């Protein structure tokens, strides 16, 4: 309260008004009472002078000495100096001095006034008395009397004492009243300022985000009604801000969980909000980017053009980013201006279409590869048929050779179509798998036996490698939870691939092992190897590291893709490691059968 400027303003204003009113009233009262007192003294002196005139009556001149004694006696009875003069203002008698010792009073103003108006008053310093005196002279009404003027006088010391006492009384009362007025002003200022100060503190707390604050005012006037309205407003604000905070949290949670990047911008292209996905796609820190220009955190011309176009026009804008500022990703942009005038800002939504573009390229490559794979055997078949029709069919030796080529290319087409159908069925989920316990060692031995003749034809060593006893017992003890036909197809494709790309006198190993939950199949060769840059794509359909040699060796180009999809369908994984010119290793991971 003591630091409240409003309190001091009110207190000073109330005090000033009351003190001015009391001071003015005291001054008026003092002047009025003093004037009344002086008039009362004058009336008293006039009454005494009139009484003396009545007492002395027509005093004869021969008895003037007796008059002097009479006046001296009256002057002692009434504490007033009495002076009697004739018509020429000669002193006839005086209650203090002897007449013969006194000068003529013709120059005294009170006598001149009495001569003109019947009575007169004056105040002056008396040399005879040695003090200030108040004089009042009265002219006798009866002509012919010896005594024509009677003057009464009082010392002003007594009058001033009375007036001083009167002043003290008036100003003491004014001082007491002023003190009471100050106390009243203090009470009024405090009564008015305290509720307002409480309201001020409550408003400051609300401004500091301390919603729900209440003020307590013990008043039933307008200030009390204002406090009640403030409390209702505070409660309403608190509930609204809680709701807004919940909505904001939900919105941020939704935006943060979106796979799309969302960036909110103001009209000056400053970032107001960016979710984590947008920061990840554009390569900046979400919190650090708030308040900065969008071109400061994402230096991409296309993005800046889309944002500015969206801010300038009402229609949404779209664009695509691919390259610098996107961390190698392909991004689709959709920007729209926020409603309102003037422009409040815009929202930028980013979609990561990298995988979509990759799949589109894969599709294009797939279509191209399929077309090429179909075109080659069809071209051979067409050429052979045309040659036969031109007469080679009559030649038993050459006709048989052309028919054999037609048969080989038809088999190639048939194998390609079967692989495409198999891959399509696996990808679509139509392929039904029968999961059961499958012992690996017999399955591997059977698969190796199917390919052994082909390996011996190239003088290749096809060798199974059983796990050591310390690694989990004999190979027969390792049982996988898989589809037997699918795992046979996986092994056939991997061994076929190893035989193709391993030169004569090379070696191929087939290993298997297990841990607590998984079984592992490894097919390793000493073949030509795969360049490191091609390893991430070898499981794509029709992808070949060495296209010319791959087609020369035959095959559909779908084997490894089928392996990957079969392994994934059985809840496993496959990976490849290779060194160019030294060989390649494929590792297949599959679930182990639960212990019986």
BELCORQUI-V258952 format. One record per helix or strand of 3 or more residues. SS is the DSSP state (2 for helix, 1 for strand). FROM is the first residue (numbers start at 1). TO is the last residue. Records with the same first field share a line. If there is no record, write none. Layout:
# BELCORQUI-V258952
SS: FROM-TO, FROM-TO
This chain:
# BELCORQUI-V258952
2: 5-56, 61-77, 99-101, 109-117, 156-207, 222-256, 276-282, 286-289, 294-297, 301-312, 354-389, 392-394, 396-428, 440-457, 469-471, 475-477, 484-501, 532-537, 547-553, 559-569
1: 81-85, 91-94, 119-126, 131-139, 149-155, 261-266, 270-274, 317-322, 330-337, 345-352, 435-439, 461-465, 479-483, 507-514, 518-525, 573-579, 583-592
